[in-house]
Structure formats: structure tokens, C-alpha cells
Amino acid sequence: MDGNRRWAKNKSLPRSEGHRRGAEVIEPLMDAAMDLGIKVVSLYAFSTENWMRPRTEIASLWKLLDYFFKAKIDVITSKGVRIKHSGLDAMLPASTYETIARAVDATRHNRRLILNFCVNYGGQQEIVHAVNSWLETRKGGEKISTGKLERNLFTAELPPVDLMIRTGGECRISNFLIWQIAYAELLFMDVLWPDFSPRHFYKSIYDYQQRERRFGGI
């Protein structure tokens, strides 16, 4: 979800306003995904590299995340959406960790859509974490396999990614779900995230539908 800060700068607004406007995009996107019958949407909300940003900006992001879950949890629950968290718990503020944990627990039985928030997430760090988790239960002489590694990823219960959309005009992955997007279709859009609307989402899905996926075959 790239472009919040540039959106704010273009409008001579504080960065926090860009992040606030970006958060407002999530609920319409959630509704559009359910309208299309999509079962899983993962949102890159905060990367392990984002800790390098100014402390004031990071603090405003935690406040916004806390506000989003507290303000939207009833709507999310009523619509049958399940919240999932993918990322490292370490370093998260206690209040943010507790807010996310409560949202995950409150929606655990919902089945219409999984909204996977990647918070304090990095693809390389996830793979290292998965290997270390496997090592803790490894039996003598046992070797790791793709299946064993996948069972220890944060996204273990989720299917592989079909389509990855990056807004903001940048054409790079930025350490996002690097294992899971091995055969995903990639779409890079010039629109900044706060301006991303259901119309852009439907257009992205249409673009995806026109592609031929061969998964390495003919």
C-alpha cells in the first residue's frame, strides 16, 4: 500500500494525514473483494524496514492502527471478515499487539474473507523465522523441505498469492511475501494508495483475468 506520504506531500498535509486517508481505503477494498468472491487479501501495513522512519511518524501509525481496529471491529465482524496478523510480535508496542490480538480472536470464526495484516513484516525475516521454528522441532538427520518450511511461515494456512498489486508507481517487491509470490502475477500501478478505489481494484482483477498462468509449464 504505497504512496501515503507522497499523497500528503502533494497536498501540503502532514504525513499522518496521508496514513489516515490510506486507512480509509481498506473498508471499500474489503467490500469489493467480497463482492468478487475473493477469499484472502493481504495488506502490507508496516515493514521491518519501516522502523527507520521518524519516531513521530511511527507513533502515529500505531495510533492509527489501534484506532482502525477499535473503530471497525464491529463492522468487520458483522460482515464475516476474519483478521489475521502476519509478522514479528517483537518490538510492537504492547497496546498495538493487544489490539491486533483482540481483533484476531474476535473474528477467528469468520469465514467470508480473511484480511491478513502484515505488520512488522519482512519476507526475508519470515523465512529465517520459519527455518528457526522448524529447527526447534527437527528430528536427528531430518532435512528441511518446501512443505516443512511453508508450514512454519506466518501465512501457513493461506493459499499462495495469485495477484500482487503495488500502488505508488514503484516497480519492486520490497521484501513482501517473497516466498508466497513465486508464481504470482505482478501489477504495478501509478495511483497513490490513498487514491486507490474499488474502481482501480476491479480494473486490477480484470487485468489479472486476461493473463495466462502457466506455472513454469507450456
Secondary structure as GFF3:
##gff-version 3
##sequence-region A 1 218
A	DSSP	alpha_helix	4	10	.	.	.	ID=ss1
A	DSSP	alpha_helix	15	23	.	.	.	ID=ss2
A	DSSP	alpha_helix	26	35	.	.	.	ID=ss3
A	DSSP	beta_strand	40	47	.	.	.	ID=ss4
A	DSSP	three_ten_helix	48	52	.	.	.	ID=ss5
A	DSSP	alpha_helix	55	78	.	.	.	ID=ss6
A	DSSP	beta_strand	81	86	.	.	.	ID=ss7
A	DSSP	alpha_helix	94	106	.	.	.	ID=ss8
A	DSSP	beta_strand	113	121	.	.	.	ID=ss9
A	DSSP	alpha_helix	123	137	.	.	.	ID=ss10
A	DSSP	alpha_helix	146	150	.	.	.	ID=ss11
A	DSSP	beta_strand	163	166	.	.	.	ID=ss12
A	DSSP	beta_strand	185	188	.	.	.	ID=ss13
A	DSSP	three_ten_helix	193	195	.	.	.	ID=ss14
A	DSSP	alpha_helix	198	209	.	.	.	ID=ss15
###
